Amino acid sequence: MGHVEIQNLYNTYGVEKLGVLLADVASAGPAGADDVTIAALLAASHANPQLVVNRVVENIVLHSHFRWTGTNKGERGLLADGEGDCRSLASGAARVLQALDIEAQVSSYSHEFVIGREGVTLIDGQTGNIDGKWWRFENHHWLHTASQDYDLLMGGGPVDASAWHNVIRTEVADGLTWLLAEGLAHPVYVADPASGYSYTMDQAKALVFHVPGPRTSGSRGHCDIL
């Protein structure tokens, strides 16, 4: 790692992009991929790695303009494209910190779950994909360091799984696709696109697949998926 790895990052992703993520990490820069700047970055990370981690996380959350798309693009999602999923964020952050000789890696939760808490906002200001209130995720990834786990997608704070409810059942019945999460009384339906959200707890806004015969439960009409 060290000097060579930081130089490789600059060569791969550019001075401008790295400059945003490494801003204010060292007093000497980063103004460019020169030896003085790189030496200053390494000196700062060796002197106070926790301060450097906090600064990089802050730069990602406040200045990267990252857009959540739900697609894993790996480290390039953060370091080149400016979009992706939570793993893209964690992978990019870990790569930068590792280049600075700081212990960092991606930690993961592989179970589908629902965040049953209103007001959870993502790094780009998006609100829940369930009626704009709650979130449904297939899995989750965050940045792990020696001192703390950082949930970059959720604004860089500590990982908080207190409102996570594992999906325990998925059904397709009567033209509706829905799921149940542990500890939650109400099902979550795949939403009609006209509702503006991917998922809904309002059956009247659920996406209805064409089924033979009449459907008596709440419906906004039959929709076919091509």
N, C-alpha and C positions, 0 to 999 in steps of 0.2 A: 504494500500500500504506500502511503506517503506521497512524496513528490511526483513519482511516475504516475500513480493512479489519479491524482488531481489533474495532472497535465492531460491524461487520457480523457478525463471527463470534459475538460475544456475543448479538446480536439473533437470529441464526439458530439457535444451538445451546444457548444458555442459560448463565447464570453458573455454575451448579453443574458442568456438564460441562466447560466451559473451565477452571474453577477446578482441577479434578483434573489436567488436562494441563499447566497453567501454574504449578502449585504450586512455590514456592521459586525461580521464575525471577527474581523481583524482590523485594527486601526489603519493598516497600510492599504486596505483595499476592500473588495477586489476590484481593481480598475482594469485588469487584464491578466492573461495567463503567463505572467513573467515570473522569474525566479524569486524576486522580492515579495511579490504577492503570495505566492505559494508558500514560501518560508514563513510569512506572517500568519497565514491560515493554520499551518501545522503548529506553530508556536502557541497560538491561541487555544487550539484544541488540546494540546498536551498540558497547558497550564490550568485550564478550567473546562473540561469536557462537558460538564453539565450546563454551563452557561452557553456553550456553542450549540448543544442540542436544542436548548430552549429557543435560541435565536433562529436556528434553521426551521424549527417547527413554526415559529411566529411568522417567518418570511413566507413559508408555504401557505399558511392559512390566510394571511392578510394581503400578500402581494403576488402570489402565483397566478391568480385569476383562473384557477382550476375549475373545470366544468364536469360534473358527474354525469356519465352516460350509462353506467352499469356494465360497461365492457372492459374486460381486463386487457390492458395494453402493455403490461409490464412496466419497467422503469421509464420507458419512453413516454408513457402516458403523462407523467409529471414533467420529465426532463426535456421533452421535445414537443409533444402534441398539446399539452395543456388540458387534457381531458382523459377520462377513463373511469375506473372504479376505485374502490377503497384499496384494493391490492396494488393498483398502479401508483397510488399515493405512497403507500408504505414501502413499496419496492424502490421507488425513486429516492425517497428520504433515506432509506437504509444505505443505498449505494453512495450517496453523498457523504453520509457520516462515516461509513467504512473507509472511504478515501481519505478522510481526515484522521484515521487511526482511532476512531471511536467505535466501541462495540454497539452494533445495531443489527436488527433482523426483523423479518416479517412474522408476526404471530397471527394465527387464524382460528376461526370458529366455523366448522364445516356444516353445521345444521341449519336448515331453513327456519327462520323465526320471524316474529312480529314484534316491533317495538310498540308496546301498548302505552305510550305516553304522548300526549299532545305537546306541540311546541318544539319538537326536535327538528332543528334546521341543519342542513348540510353545509359544507364549506362554501358552496356557491349560492346559498340562500334558498335552495329548494326546500319546500315543506312536504309533508308525508305523501307518499304515493297511494295511500288509502284515504280517500276523501280529503286529501290535503291536511290530514291530522296525524295519522299513524303511519308507520313504515313497515313494509314487508320486504325482507331480504332473503336471498337464497343462501348466503353465507356472509362472513365478515372478516376483514383483515385490518391489522393496525401495526403501528411501529413499536417494537420492543427495544428498550435500551436497558443498561445495567441498573438504572435508578427508577425508571418509570415506563409505563405503557401509554402511548399517545394515540388517541382516536382521531386521526387526521380528518377523516370524512366528516366527523361530527364536531369539527372546529378546533381540534388539537388538544382537548382536555383529556383527563384520565379516562380509560375505558370504563364504562358504566353499564353493566349487564343486568342491573336490577329490574329493568322493565322489559327484558327480552323474554319472549314466550315461544317456546319451540312449537313448530307446526307438527301436529300429531296425526292429522287425518286430512286427506284430500279426496274430494268426491266430484263426479260428473253425473248429475241427475236432473231430469226434467228440463234439459236444455241449459242448465246452469253449471258452471265450474266454481267450486268453493272449497275453502279450507277451514279447519279448526285449529286453534293454537291453545296450548296448555294453559289453563287458568283463565281463559277468556270465554265468556258465555256466548258471544255472538260470532257467527261465521263471517268470513271475509270472502266476497265474491269477486271474480274477474269482472271488471267494469265495462260497461258500454263506453266506447271511445267518446261518445257525445258528452259523457259526464265530465271529461277533462282529466280523469285519473285512471291509473292502471287497475286499481282495486277499490272496492267499496263495501261498506257494511250495510248499505241500503239496497235491499233486494230489488226495489223498483228501478235502480240504476244499473243492475247487473247486465252483463252481456248474455244474450239468449241465443244459443245455437238452435238451428232448425230441428224440431222434433215432430214426428207424425202425430196428428190428432191435436185436440185442444189442450191448452196449458192454463190451469186455473190459478196458479200462484201469481203474485205480482209481476207484471211484465210490461216492457215498453215496446213489445213487438218482437218478431223473429228476425235474427240476423244470421247470415251465413258467413263463415270464414273461408276465404278462397285460398 
